[in-house]
Amino acid sequence: MTDLGPRDAPYPELKKTHTMAHAGRPWTDHKPPTSAPVWATIEGLGRYYILLAALELDVFNTLGSGGPSPIEPLAERLGVSSPHLRSLLDSLVAMELLEQVRDIYDLNDAARRYLASDGPASMAELIPVAPGPHDNWTRLADTIRQGQPAEPIEDDPVAFYTSLVEGTFTTMFRCASRADLKIRYSALDAPRILDLGAGGAPWAIAMLAANPGATAVINDLDDVIEVAKDKADEFGVISRCRFLPGDFHHIEIEPGSFDLVVLGHVCRTEGAEGAKHLIDRAFEALAPEGRLILADYFQDADRKFNPHAVLMGATMMASTRRGFTFTHGEFSAWLRAAGFAEIRMIEPIGFQQSFVAVKPRE
């Protein structure tokens, strides 16, 4: 490693405001930058696995059903070691994912909403799969050297995506439902919908639920599409669905036949060329004045002001052969190059953005 010269203490945030200089002119006060961002990153791994363990042990559901509890009876209900459980729960309190008052632990509002299985916006099924295959992160440097991960998702997409689309359904359905306030698909006269790479089909199902005259063609890989069938049946709209299994780059699509085409969080897995091809396919499938809804996580022009989208790009890099996230400007250019007009951006719920683009009349 490079010789960095004299070492300063790694905890400058614990120093007094003014300290005697270790470098520079004598008697010059010098306060080094805080190491907090470094420690936050180091702790990030532990934080994730603390949350993962709590979900695996059913901590949130048990507290949700049984109410506030001290350690001993809760440990007995969960069948775990009391001192180890205390360490776990105290960590969750520090992470602001539980409450603790006088050694009584309980769910807080965030846990009730996002971590209990019956929460209105539960992420309990999403959290284990959201980072992609965990082992790929331990080999990220090799991925960057070689230009692809050792075990890309594409080697067994069904095994990964089946769990992922189950986990993302709640959030995506809420986003798709609220998008009606901006798109007004509920007011269309018997629209035909095409949902490419639909996963659990949250967009198509939300549209069908809001518009009794709508019908949908729902596409995904053979086994993944079974999740969409189950969800469509659960919401009572399966009779208005046609399921089209297969690769969305190669399936046959009736040209000029759809009023709405959805590309929901699929473009970032395909790389730039794959994303452009899907946009071209959507344009061809739409009838004149039909609309494309393209939902994804978009980077800003400088690739630094939307950390979630930037880090999602790293997740794609770590787990897929071609995947990255792209900027709003790149997607806008691709949409215009395909022939779309009246391009706008909507954000139905926080951090969930979608392009809406219209196929003009010739």
MOVENPE-V309073 format. One record per backbone hydrogen bond with DSSP energy under -0.5 kcal/mol. CO is the residue of the C=O (numbers start at 1). NH is the residue of the N-H. E is the energy in kcal/mol with one decimal. If there is no record, write none. Layout:
CO_NH_E / CO_NH_E
This chain:
2_4_-0.6 / 11_14_-2.1 / 12_15_-1.5 / 17_19_-0.5 / 19_30_-1.3 / 25_28_-1.3 / 27_29_-0.6 / 28_21_-0.6 / 30_32_-0.6 / 35_38_-0.6 / 35_39_-2.4 / 36_40_-2.8 / 37_41_-1.6 / 38_42_-2.4 / 39_43_-2.8 / 40_44_-0.9 / 41_45_-0.7 / 42_45_-0.7 / 42_46_-0.7 / 43_47_-2.9 / 44_48_-2.2 / 45_49_-2.0 / 46_50_-2.3 / 47_51_-2.2 / 48_52_-2.5 / 49_53_-2.3 / 50_54_-2.1 / 51_55_-2.1 / 52_56_-2.5 / 53_57_-2.5 / 54_59_-2.5 / 55_58_-0.8 / 58_62_-2.0 / 59_63_-2.4 / 60_64_-2.3 / 61_65_-2.2 / 62_66_-2.4 / 63_67_-2.2 / 69_105_-3.0 / 70_74_-1.3 / 71_75_-3.2 / 72_76_-2.1 / 73_77_-2.2 / 74_78_-2.2 / 75_79_-1.5 / 75_80_-2.0 / 81_85_-2.4 / 82_86_-2.4 / 83_87_-1.8 / 84_88_-2.0 / 85_89_-3.0 / 86_90_-2.8 / 87_91_-1.7 / 88_92_-2.0 / 89_93_-2.2 / 90_94_-2.3 / 91_95_-1.7 / 92_97_-3.1 / 92_98_-0.7 / 93_96_-1.6 / 99_106_-2.1 / 101_104_-1.4 / 103_105_-0.5 / 104_101_-2.3 / 105_69_-2.4 / 106_99_-3.0 / 108_112_-2.4 / 109_113_-2.0 / 110_114_-2.8 / 111_115_-1.8 / 111_116_-1.9 / 113_121_-1.6 / 114_123_-3.7 / 116_119_-2.0 / 119_122_-1.6 / 123_127_-2.3 / 124_128_-0.6 / 126_129_-1.0 / 126_130_-2.1 / 127_131_-0.5 / 129_132_-1.9 / 133_136_-1.0 / 133_137_-0.6 / 134_137_-1.2 / 134_138_-0.7 / 135_138_-0.7 / 135_139_-0.5 / 136_139_-0.9 / 137_140_-1.2 / 139_143_-2.0 / 140_144_-2.3 / 141_145_-2.2 / 142_146_-2.7 / 143_147_-2.3 / 143_148_-0.7 / 149_152_-0.6 / 152_155_-1.9 / 153_156_-1.7 / 154_157_-0.6 / 156_160_-1.2 / 157_161_-3.1 / 158_162_-2.0 / 159_163_-0.5 / 160_164_-1.9 / 161_165_-2.8 / 162_166_-1.1 / 163_167_-2.1 / 164_168_-2.1 / 165_169_-0.8 / 168_172_-2.4 / 169_173_-3.0 / 170_174_-1.9 / 171_175_-2.3 / 172_176_-2.8 / 173_177_-2.6 / 174_178_-2.3 / 175_179_-1.5 / 177_180_-1.1 / 178_181_-1.5 / 179_182_-1.5 / 179_183_-2.9 / 180_184_-1.7 / 184_187_-1.2 / 185_188_-1.2 / 188_190_-1.0 / 191_215_-2.0 / 192_259_-2.0 / 192_260_-1.9 / 193_217_-2.9 / 194_196_-0.6 / 194_262_-2.9 / 195_198_-0.6 / 195_219_-2.7 / 196_264_-0.6 / 198_201_-2.3 / 198_202_-0.5 / 201_205_-2.5 / 202_206_-2.1 / 203_207_-2.2 / 204_208_-2.6 / 205_209_-2.6 / 206_210_-1.6 / 207_211_-1.4 / 211_214_-2.0 / 215_193_-2.3 / 216_218_-0.5 / 216_242_-2.6 / 217_195_-2.6 / 218_244_-3.4 / 219_198_-3.2 / 220_246_-1.8 / 221_225_-2.5 / 223_226_-1.1 / 224_227_-1.7 / 224_228_-0.8 / 225_229_-2.0 / 226_230_-2.2 / 227_231_-2.5 / 228_232_-2.7 / 229_233_-2.2 / 230_234_-2.3 / 231_235_-2.1 / 232_237_-2.6 / 232_238_-0.9 / 233_236_-1.0 / 237_240_-1.8 / 238_241_-1.7 / 240_216_-2.4 / 242_218_-2.9 / 243_245_-0.5 / 244_220_-0.7 / 247_250_-1.9 / 247_251_-2.0 / 254_257_-0.8 / 258_287_-3.0 / 259_291_-2.6 / 260_194_-2.4 / 261_293_-2.9 / 262_196_-2.1 / 263_265_-0.9 / 263_295_-1.8 / 266_269_-1.2 / 267_270_-1.6 / 268_324_-1.4 / 270_274_-1.0 / 271_275_-2.6 / 272_276_-2.4 / 273_277_-2.0 / 274_278_-2.1 / 275_279_-2.2 / 276_280_-2.2 / 277_281_-2.3 / 278_282_-2.3 / 279_283_-2.2 / 280_284_-2.2 / 281_285_-2.0 / 282_286_-1.5 / 284_256_-2.6 / 285_257_-1.7 / 285_258_-2.0 / 287_290_-2.6 / 290_359_-2.8 / 291_261_-2.2 / 292_294_-0.6 / 292_357_-2.1 / 293_263_-2.7 / 293_295_-0.7 / 294_355_-2.8 / 295_265_-3.1 / 296_298_-0.6 / 296_353_-0.6 / 299_328_-1.8 / 300_303_-1.3 / 306_309_-0.5 / 306_310_-2.0 / 307_311_-3.0 / 308_312_-2.1 / 309_313_-1.6 / 310_314_-1.4 / 311_315_-2.0 / 312_316_-2.3 / 313_317_-2.4 / 314_318_-2.4 / 315_319_-1.2 / 316_319_-0.5 / 316_320_-2.4 / 319_153_-3.3 / 326_299_-2.3 / 327_331_-2.1 / 328_332_-2.7 / 329_333_-2.2 / 330_334_-2.2 / 331_335_-2.6 / 332_336_-2.3 / 333_337_-2.4 / 334_338_-1.6 / 335_339_-0.7 / 335_340_-2.2 / 336_339_-0.9 / 339_360_-0.6 / 341_358_-2.8 / 344_356_-2.8 / 346_354_-2.5 / 349_352_-2.1 / 351_353_-0.6 / 352_348_-0.5 / 352_349_-0.7 / 353_296_-1.5 / 354_346_-2.8 / 355_294_-2.4 / 356_344_-2.3 / 357_292_-2.9 / 358_341_-2.9 / 358_360_-0.7 / 359_289_-3.6
